[in-house]
Amino acid sequence: MSWIARLKENPQDLETMSKLIKRLLRSQMFKEAEILIQRARAIDSKRVDLRVYEAVLMSARGDQETANQSLDALVSAHPDAEEAWFFRGMLAMQSGKAERMRESFERFIVVAPDGPKKERIRRMLNGGGIQMPK
């Protein structure tokens, strides 16, 4: 069953909304992501992954400062929030902040479950794959 079909069946399915929001952001469908983020946050305004995606959307729209402040607040309040650490590292990498990126990705490796994303980040930090910004 597709994510859209799941949401039609259960319009308050936050797990499915979260997956769809992440896919929309990755596909740069920001308007659609924003609508779904607002809908999901109306159901659960404190859910960490939704707040992370909201920060990613802010960054995509050019407000890096607010996005970074939001992610800093999230990792401070929720030190095990792997998505917050991951996107904090990604935003740091995009802006060439190597120390912040390394700190974020090192923490991500500690808190993230084993999987391909964690291994890619580990390889990157060890000098393989994606090069560290200068």
Secondary structure, DSSP 8 states (H G I E B T S, - for coil): --HHHHHHH-TT-HHHHHHHHHHHHHTT-HHHHHHHHHHHHHH-TT-HHHHHHHHHHHHHTT-HHHHHHHHHHHHHH-TT-HHHHHHHHHHHHHTT-HHHHHHHHHHHHHHS-SSHHHHHHHHHHTTSSS----
